[in-house]
Amino acid sequence: MKINCEGETLNISEIQELGLANSAGFGKEVRAAWADDVKNVVIDLSSTSFMDCTGLGALAALSKTARTSNGGASVHLLNPTPVVQRIAMLTGLDGLFEITQKAA
């Protein structure tokens, strides 16, 4: 996983899997990288081949953290794979995020 902060945007990418085995570490790494002035969180899910309910819970927790941070921040899911997008839609959690498909 790669995390970097550019101005008011926290970018997260290169997430191969997000599930029981690594969701706690995901949350810990994101919190460690979080700056007080973050207004946007962009999570590139284009390389995510697996996500279970624990991984989706980690994204939901991140969304809650973003909303309650200094002034609030928005969370954008960029290029989620069809499997990830379907899981978010089936659970109704797709409403927590702005989901964007951008051409490579």
C-alpha positions in Angstrom: 0.0 0.0 0.0 1.1 3.5 -0.8 0.0 6.6 1.1 1.0 10.2 0.5 -0.3 13.5 1.4 -0.4 16.3 -1.2 -1.7 19.5 0.2 -5.2 18.9 1.5 -5.5 15.5 -0.2 -4.5 12.2 1.3 -3.9 9.7 -1.5 -4.0 5.9 -0.8 -3.2 3.4 -3.6 -1.7 0.1 -4.5 -4.1 -1.9 -2.2 -4.0 -5.5 -3.4 -6.4 -6.8 -0.8 -8.4 -5.3 2.1 -9.8 -7.8 4.5 -9.5 -9.5 7.9 -5.7 -10.0 7.5 -4.8 -6.4 6.9 -7.7 -4.0 7.6 -6.4 -3.1 11.1 -3.0 -2.3 9.6 -4.7 -0.3 6.9 -6.5 1.9 9.4 -3.4 2.4 11.5 -1.3 3.5 8.5 -4.0 5.9 7.3 -4.4 7.5 10.7 -0.6 7.8 11.0 -0.5 9.7 7.7 -3.5 11.9 8.4 -2.7 15.6 8.6 -4.9 18.2 10.3 -5.6 20.0 7.1 -6.8 17.0 5.0 -10.0 17.8 3.2 -10.0 15.0 0.6 -9.2 11.3 0.8 -8.7 9.6 -2.5 -8.5 5.8 -2.4 -7.5 4.2 -5.6 -9.0 0.7 -5.7 -8.0 -0.2 -9.2 -5.6 -2.9 -8.1 -7.8 -4.3 -5.3 -8.7 -7.9 -6.2 -10.2 -8.9 -2.9 -12.3 -7.1 -0.2 -14.4 -8.7 2.5 -16.8 -7.2 5.0 -13.9 -6.3 7.3 -12.2 -4.4 4.6 -15.5 -2.6 3.8 -15.8 -1.8 7.5 -12.3 -0.3 7.4 -13.4 2.0 4.6 -16.6 2.9 6.5 -14.5 3.7 9.6 -12.3 5.9 7.4 -15.3 7.7 6.1 -16.5 8.4 9.6 -13.1 9.7 10.6 -13.1 11.9 7.6 -16.5 13.4 8.3 -15.6 14.1 12.0 -12.1 15.5 11.3 -11.3 19.2 11.5 -13.9 20.8 9.2 -14.8 17.4 7.7 -13.2 15.7 4.7 -14.7 13.8 1.8 -13.7 10.2 0.8 -13.5 9.3 -2.9 -13.1 5.8 -4.2 -11.3 5.9 -7.4 -11.6 3.1 -10.0 -12.9 0.4 -7.8 -12.8 -3.0 -9.4 -16.3 -4.4 -10.3 -16.1 -6.8 -7.3 -15.4 -4.0 -4.8 -18.0 -1.7 -6.3 -20.6 -4.5 -6.2 -19.9 -5.2 -2.5 -20.3 -1.6 -1.7 -23.6 -1.4 -3.6 -25.0 -4.6 -2.1 -24.3 -3.5 1.5 -25.6 0.1 0.9 -22.3 1.6 1.9 -21.7 3.1 -1.5 -23.6 6.2 -0.2 -20.7 7.0 2.1 -18.3 7.6 -0.7 -18.0 9.4 -4.0 -17.2 6.6 -6.5 -15.4 7.7 -9.6 -14.3 5.7 -12.6 -11.6 7.4 -14.6 -9.9 6.2 -17.7 -6.3 5.1 -17.3 
